[in-house]
Amino acid sequence: MTSTSNAGPLAGLKVVELGQLIAGPFAGKTLGDFGAEVIKVEPPGGDPLRQWRMLHGSTSVWWQVSSRNKHSVVLDLRTAEGRADVRTLIDEADVLIENFKPGTMEAWGLSYEELARNNPGLIMLRVSGYGQDGPYRDRPGFAVVAEAMGGLRHLMGEPGRMPVRAGISLGDTLAALHGVIGVLLALNHRHATISPEAPRGRGQVVDVALYEAVFNCMESLLPEYSAFGAVRQPAGSALPGIAPSNAYACSDGKVVIGGNGDSIFQRLMRAIGRDDLAADPQLAGNAGRVARVAELDAAIADWTAALTVDHVLATLQAAQVPVGRIYTAKDIAEDPHYRARGMLEELRIEGGLALTVPGAVPKLSATPGSIRSLAPSLGQRGASTTPEPPEALDSEG
């Protein structure tokens, strides 16, 4: 694997992506953003994501996010010919990504042990609902179920009401990001194990379960139960045990305010005209504020209710209190900070449609990520049309 600053830190890394829909492809997209060559293997009908949600022509605009910086190869892995062809690709790869149900790759004769015979340096990222072993391994697993099992869904919603979802496939994305971390760790280990007997180093399997990726982000949920028998409950827009931190209605919209630091709380109370609460010794620490959280939320809500969002933002920003508008897609698209940070990438796709997509994350100072090619059409092996820079798009695009 080699790297050049203009091609990304993963330039020279060859990735074969067998996954479909969200988790596996998101991992492949992330590696591709930073220079890896990603060969996406699709079934004859294509990845179903091509047809999900809103379409431009016959293809989802989501496709331009999920599959940028990738090539497409069409192979039917249910056939002996398709499996032979994909083994040829894998023999030359550094990383293989798959998110099939556990046992599928083995049934196709594509287990890690089989593949590593010809390619001992191969790193195989396996994403599944419950992992490659354990009593639940054979259950079908989607992000919606993983979010529930991982403890997240129970906390999302208002007390006493049915839990809600985030509106995106959060479990898939969390699993993909954990998978990318695992691949990078395995690449570091592979480099450390280079020897005359293993000139490329030793590969390994990265086993990511969707529910575990969610569970890994659940902060103090389990320790609090273990130590105190406490089962955390949903709390709507508030953050239990940390106060004040909530969403509040303004005259023309809503904001979130985080006033839970000791000095921040005092600045917040003074900004809303409640010097009495700022000076109250019982509220000097978080424990005292948690005990009186309903009173504090009511005081803040009374203040915001009569004011516009812009007024609240200006007042609290001047007081150095964390505050933010609750953004819609329109707010994001029009925000100057998003644009200044390179998070609004402008593309011209098939048919001349101007499309804005998220930029690469994280930001690297010497070897930043980039969109080097548009998402491929089905079976498009060569480089896609290079996206036009924002200044090349006309004002009506």
C-alpha positions as CSV (number, residue, x, y, z in Angstrom):
1,M,0.0,0.0,0.0
2,T,1.4,3.4,-1.0
3,S,0.1,6.9,-0.3
4,T,0.5,10.3,-2.0
5,S,-0.9,13.5,-0.5
6,N,-3.1,14.3,-3.6
7,A,-4.6,10.9,-3.9
8,G,-5.5,10.3,-0.3
9,P,-3.8,8.4,2.5
10,L,-5.2,5.0,1.3
11,A,-4.0,5.4,-2.3
12,G,-2.9,2.0,-3.5
13,L,-5.3,0.1,-1.2
14,K,-7.5,-2.2,-3.2
15,V,-11.0,-3.0,-1.7
16,V,-13.5,-5.5,-3.0
17,E,-17.0,-4.6,-1.7
18,L,-19.6,-7.4,-1.8
19,G,-22.1,-5.7,0.6
20,Q,-25.4,-4.2,-0.4
21,L,-27.6,-1.4,0.9
22,I,-26.1,0.5,3.8
23,A,-23.5,-0.9,6.2
24,G,-21.0,-2.5,3.9
25,P,-21.3,0.1,1.2
26,F,-20.9,3.0,3.8
27,A,-17.6,1.4,4.9
28,G,-16.5,1.1,1.3
29,K,-17.5,4.7,0.6
30,T,-15.5,5.9,3.6
31,L,-12.4,4.0,2.5
32,G,-12.9,5.3,-1.1
33,D,-13.1,8.9,0.1
34,F,-9.6,8.6,1.3
35,G,-8.0,7.1,-1.8
36,A,-8.7,3.4,-1.7
37,E,-9.7,1.8,-5.0
38,V,-13.1,0.3,-4.3
39,I,-14.5,-2.4,-6.7
40,K,-18.2,-2.8,-5.9
41,V,-19.5,-6.2,-6.9
42,E,-23.2,-6.0,-7.7
43,P,-25.8,-8.7,-8.6
44,P,-27.2,-8.7,-12.1
45,G,-30.1,-6.4,-11.0
46,G,-27.7,-4.0,-9.1
47,D,-27.6,-3.0,-5.5
48,P,-31.2,-2.4,-4.3
49,L,-30.0,1.0,-2.9
50,R,-30.1,2.2,-6.6
51,Q,-33.9,2.2,-6.3
52,W,-34.4,3.5,-2.7
53,R,-36.1,6.7,-1.9
54,M,-36.1,9.6,-4.4
55,L,-35.0,8.9,-7.9
56,H,-33.4,11.0,-10.6
57,G,-34.3,9.1,-13.8
58,S,-34.1,5.5,-12.7
59,T,-31.5,5.9,-10.0
60,S,-31.7,7.1,-6.4
61,V,-29.8,10.3,-5.7
62,W,-28.7,8.5,-2.5
63,W,-26.6,6.4,-4.8
64,Q,-24.3,9.4,-5.5
65,V,-23.4,9.4,-1.8
66,S,-23.2,5.7,-1.1
67,S,-21.1,4.7,-4.2
68,R,-18.9,7.6,-5.1
69,N,-15.3,6.8,-5.8
70,K,-16.2,3.2,-6.7
71,H,-16.2,1.0,-9.8
72,S,-19.0,-1.5,-10.5
73,V,-18.6,-5.1,-11.5
74,V,-21.7,-7.3,-12.1
75,L,-21.3,-10.9,-10.9
76,D,-23.9,-13.4,-9.9
77,L,-22.3,-15.1,-6.8
78,R,-25.0,-17.7,-6.9
79,T,-23.2,-19.3,-9.9
80,A,-19.9,-21.1,-10.0
81,E,-18.7,-18.7,-12.7
82,G,-19.5,-15.6,-10.6
83,R,-17.8,-17.1,-7.6
84,A,-14.7,-17.9,-9.7
85,D,-14.6,-14.4,-11.0
86,V,-14.9,-12.8,-7.6
87,R,-12.1,-15.0,-6.2
88,T,-9.8,-13.6,-8.9
89,L,-10.7,-10.1,-7.7
90,I,-10.2,-11.0,-4.0
91,D,-6.8,-12.7,-4.7
92,E,-5.5,-9.2,-5.6
93,A,-7.3,-7.3,-2.9
94,D,-6.1,-5.8,0.4
95,V,-9.6,-5.6,1.9
96,L,-12.8,-7.6,1.4
97,I,-16.1,-6.1,2.7
98,E,-19.2,-8.3,3.0
99,N,-22.5,-7.9,4.9
100,F,-24.3,-11.1,4.1
101,K,-26.0,-13.3,6.7
102,P,-23.4,-15.4,8.5
103,G,-22.7,-18.6,6.7
104,T,-23.4,-17.3,3.2
105,M,-19.8,-16.8,2.2
106,E,-18.9,-20.2,3.6
107,A,-21.8,-21.8,1.6
108,W,-20.3,-20.2,-1.5
109,G,-16.8,-21.5,-0.8
110,L,-15.6,-18.0,0.0
111,S,-14.8,-18.4,3.7
112,Y,-11.8,-16.4,5.1
113,E,-9.8,-19.6,5.4
114,E,-10.4,-20.4,1.7
115,L,-9.6,-16.9,0.5
116,A,-6.5,-16.5,2.8
117,R,-4.8,-19.6,1.2
118,N,-4.2,-17.5,-1.9
119,N,-4.1,-14.1,-0.2
120,P,-2.8,-14.5,3.4
121,G,-2.6,-10.7,3.8
122,L,-6.3,-10.3,3.1
123,I,-8.4,-8.3,5.6
124,M,-12.0,-9.4,5.6
125,L,-14.6,-7.0,7.1
126,R,-17.7,-8.9,8.0
127,V,-20.8,-6.9,9.0
128,S,-23.9,-8.7,10.3
129,G,-26.8,-8.2,12.7
130,Y,-25.4,-10.3,15.5
131,G,-21.8,-11.2,14.6
132,Q,-20.3,-14.4,13.2
133,D,-20.9,-16.5,16.2
134,G,-23.1,-16.7,19.3
135,P,-26.7,-18.1,19.7
136,Y,-28.3,-15.3,17.5
137,R,-25.8,-15.4,14.6
138,D,-28.4,-17.0,12.2
139,R,-31.1,-14.5,12.9
140,P,-31.8,-11.9,10.2
141,G,-30.6,-8.5,11.5
142,F,-31.4,-5.0,10.3
143,A,-30.4,-1.7,11.8
144,V,-33.9,-1.2,13.2
145,V,-33.5,-4.4,15.3
146,A,-29.9,-3.6,16.2
147,E,-30.9,-0.2,17.6
148,A,-33.5,-1.9,19.7
149,M,-31.2,-4.6,21.0
150,G,-28.3,-2.2,21.5
151,G,-30.3,-0.2,24.0
152,L,-30.8,2.9,21.9
153,R,-34.5,2.6,20.8
154,H,-35.8,2.3,24.4
155,L,-34.4,5.7,25.2
156,M,-35.7,7.5,22.1
157,G,-39.1,9.1,22.6
158,E,-41.3,10.7,25.3
159,P,-41.9,9.0,28.6
160,G,-44.8,6.6,28.5
161,R,-45.1,6.6,24.7
162,M,-44.0,4.2,22.0
163,P,-40.2,4.5,21.2
164,V,-39.4,6.3,18.0
165,R,-36.5,5.9,15.5
166,A,-34.0,8.5,14.4
167,G,-35.3,8.6,10.8
168,I,-32.1,7.2,9.4
169,S,-30.5,3.8,9.6
170,L,-28.2,4.8,12.4
171,G,-27.2,1.2,13.4
172,D,-25.9,0.6,9.9
173,T,-23.8,3.7,9.8
174,L,-22.4,3.1,13.3
175,A,-21.5,-0.5,12.3
176,A,-19.8,0.8,9.1
177,L,-17.7,3.2,11.0
178,H,-16.6,0.6,13.5
179,G,-15.8,-1.6,10.5
180,V,-13.6,1.1,9.1
181,I,-11.8,1.4,12.4
182,G,-11.3,-2.3,12.4
183,V,-9.9,-2.3,8.9
184,L,-7.4,0.4,9.8
185,L,-6.3,-1.5,12.9
186,A,-5.9,-4.7,10.9
187,L,-3.8,-2.8,8.3
188,N,-1.5,-1.6,11.0
189,H,-1.1,-5.1,12.3
190,R,-0.5,-6.4,8.8
191,H,2.3,-3.9,8.3
192,A,3.8,-4.9,11.7
193,T,3.8,-8.6,10.7
194,I,5.7,-8.3,7.4
195,S,8.4,-10.9,7.2
196,P,10.2,-13.0,4.6
197,E,7.5,-15.7,5.2
198,A,4.7,-13.1,4.9
199,P,5.9,-10.3,2.5
200,R,2.6,-8.5,2.8
201,G,2.0,-9.2,6.4
202,R,-0.8,-11.2,8.0
203,G,-4.4,-10.4,7.4
204,Q,-7.4,-11.2,9.7
205,V,-11.2,-11.0,10.0
206,V,-12.9,-7.9,11.3
207,D,-16.2,-9.1,12.8
208,V,-18.7,-6.2,13.3
209,A,-22.2,-6.8,14.7
210,L,-24.7,-4.1,14.2
211,Y,-26.1,-4.3,17.7
212,E,-22.6,-4.2,19.2
213,A,-21.8,-1.0,17.3
214,V,-24.9,0.6,18.8
215,F,-24.2,-0.8,22.3
216,N,-20.7,0.6,22.2
217,C,-22.1,4.1,22.0
218,M,-24.5,3.8,25.0
219,E,-22.3,5.6,27.5
220,S,-23.2,4.8,31.1
221,L,-26.3,2.7,30.4
222,L,-24.9,-0.7,31.6
223,P,-22.6,0.5,34.4
224,E,-25.5,2.4,36.0
225,Y,-27.6,-0.8,35.9
226,S,-24.7,-2.9,37.2
227,A,-23.9,-0.7,40.1
228,F,-27.3,0.6,41.1
229,G,-30.0,-1.5,39.3
230,A,-31.0,1.7,37.5
231,V,-32.7,1.2,34.2
232,R,-32.5,4.4,32.2
233,Q,-35.8,5.6,30.8
234,P,-36.7,7.8,27.8
235,A,-36.8,11.5,28.5
236,G,-37.9,13.1,25.3
237,S,-35.5,15.9,24.2
238,A,-33.8,16.2,27.6
239,L,-30.6,14.5,28.7
240,P,-31.3,12.7,32.0
241,G,-28.9,13.4,34.9
242,I,-27.4,16.5,33.2
243,A,-29.2,19.8,33.6
244,P,-30.2,22.0,32.0
245,S,-29.9,20.4,28.5
246,N,-33.1,20.4,26.4
247,A,-35.0,21.6,23.4
248,Y,-37.1,24.7,23.8
249,A,-39.8,26.4,21.7
250,C,-39.4,29.9,20.4
251,S,-42.1,32.1,18.8
252,D,-41.1,30.9,15.3
253,G,-39.2,27.6,15.8
254,K,-37.2,25.5,18.2
255,V,-33.6,25.5,19.6
256,V,-31.5,23.2,21.7
257,I,-29.6,24.7,24.7
258,G,-26.8,23.1,26.7
259,G,-26.4,25.0,29.9
260,N,-25.2,22.1,32.0
261,G,-21.6,23.3,32.8
262,D,-21.4,25.1,36.1
263,S,-20.1,28.5,34.8
264,I,-22.2,28.1,31.6
265,F,-25.3,27.7,33.7
266,Q,-24.6,31.0,35.5
267,R,-24.1,32.8,32.2
268,L,-27.3,31.3,30.8
269,M,-29.4,32.3,33.8
270,R,-28.0,35.9,33.7
271,A,-28.7,36.0,29.9
272,I,-32.4,35.1,30.4
273,G,-32.8,37.6,33.3
274,R,-32.8,35.1,36.1
275,D,-29.9,36.3,38.2
276,D,-31.6,34.8,41.3
277,L,-31.1,31.3,39.8
278,A,-27.5,32.1,38.8
279,A,-26.7,33.1,42.4
280,D,-28.6,30.2,44.1
281,P,-26.0,28.0,45.9
282,Q,-28.2,24.9,45.5
283,L,-27.8,25.2,41.7
284,A,-24.0,25.7,41.7
285,G,-23.4,22.0,40.8
286,N,-25.0,19.5,38.5
287,A,-26.6,17.4,41.2
288,G,-28.5,20.4,42.6
289,R,-29.7,21.4,39.1
290,V,-30.8,17.9,38.3
291,A,-33.0,17.9,41.5
292,R,-34.7,21.1,40.2
293,V,-34.6,20.5,36.5
294,A,-38.3,21.0,35.9
295,E,-38.0,24.5,37.5
296,L,-35.0,25.4,35.3
297,D,-36.6,24.1,32.1
298,A,-39.7,26.1,32.8
299,A,-37.7,29.3,33.4
300,I,-35.8,28.8,30.1
301,A,-38.9,27.9,28.2
302,D,-40.8,31.0,29.5
303,W,-37.9,33.1,28.1
304,T,-37.6,31.5,24.7
305,A,-41.4,31.3,24.1
306,A,-41.7,35.1,23.5
307,L,-38.6,35.4,21.3
308,T,-37.6,34.4,17.8
309,V,-35.0,31.7,17.1
310,D,-32.6,34.4,15.8
311,H,-32.9,36.5,18.9
312,V,-32.3,33.5,21.2
313,L,-29.3,32.4,19.2
314,A,-27.8,35.9,19.2
315,T,-28.3,36.4,22.9
316,L,-26.9,33.1,24.1
317,Q,-24.0,33.1,21.6
318,A,-23.0,36.5,23.0
319,A,-23.2,35.0,26.5
320,Q,-21.0,32.0,25.3
321,V,-23.8,29.5,26.0
322,P,-24.0,26.5,23.7
323,V,-27.2,26.9,21.6
324,G,-28.3,25.8,18.2
325,R,-31.1,25.9,15.7
326,I,-32.7,22.5,15.0
327,Y,-31.6,22.1,11.4
328,T,-33.6,20.8,8.4
329,A,-32.1,19.9,5.1
330,K,-32.8,23.4,3.9
331,D,-30.9,24.9,6.9
332,I,-27.9,22.7,6.2
333,A,-27.9,23.5,2.5
334,E,-27.9,27.3,3.2
335,D,-25.4,27.3,6.2
336,P,-22.1,29.1,5.6
337,H,-20.2,27.1,8.1
338,Y,-21.1,23.8,6.3
339,R,-19.9,25.4,3.1
340,A,-16.7,26.8,4.6
341,R,-15.8,23.4,6.0
342,G,-16.2,21.7,2.6
343,M,-19.2,19.7,3.7
344,L,-21.4,20.8,0.8
345,E,-20.0,19.2,-2.3
346,E,-21.6,20.2,-5.6
347,L,-21.8,17.6,-8.4
348,R,-23.2,17.5,-11.9
349,I,-24.7,14.1,-12.5
350,E,-26.3,12.3,-15.4
351,G,-28.8,14.5,-17.2
352,G,-27.2,17.7,-16.0
353,L,-28.8,17.7,-12.6
354,A,-26.8,19.8,-10.0
355,L,-26.6,17.7,-6.8
356,T,-25.3,18.7,-3.4
357,V,-23.8,15.8,-1.3
358,P,-21.9,15.6,2.0
359,G,-18.1,16.1,1.9
360,A,-15.6,13.7,3.2
361,V,-15.1,13.2,7.0
362,P,-12.8,13.5,8.9
363,K,-10.7,16.4,7.8
364,L,-7.0,15.6,7.4
365,S,-4.6,18.4,7.0
366,A,-2.1,16.7,4.7
367,T,-4.1,14.0,3.0
368,P,-7.7,15.0,2.9
369,G,-10.5,12.9,1.5
370,S,-12.2,13.9,-1.7
371,I,-14.8,12.9,-4.3
372,R,-12.7,11.8,-7.2
373,S,-15.4,10.1,-9.3
374,L,-19.2,10.0,-9.4
375,A,-21.1,6.8,-8.4
376,P,-20.9,4.2,-11.3
377,S,-23.6,3.0,-13.5
378,L,-24.2,-0.7,-13.3
379,G,-21.1,-2.6,-14.5
380,Q,-19.1,0.6,-15.0
381,R,-15.5,-0.4,-14.4
382,G,-13.6,2.7,-15.5
383,A,-13.5,6.0,-13.7
384,S,-16.7,7.9,-13.6
385,T,-17.0,11.5,-14.7
386,T,-15.0,13.7,-12.3
387,P,-17.3,15.9,-10.3
388,E,-17.2,19.6,-11.3
389,P,-16.0,22.1,-8.7
390,P,-18.6,24.4,-7.3
391,E,-17.5,27.4,-9.4
392,A,-18.1,25.4,-12.6
393,L,-21.8,25.1,-11.9
394,D,-24.1,27.8,-13.3
395,S,-26.3,29.8,-10.9
396,E,-29.4,28.0,-12.1
397,G,-28.1,24.4,-11.6
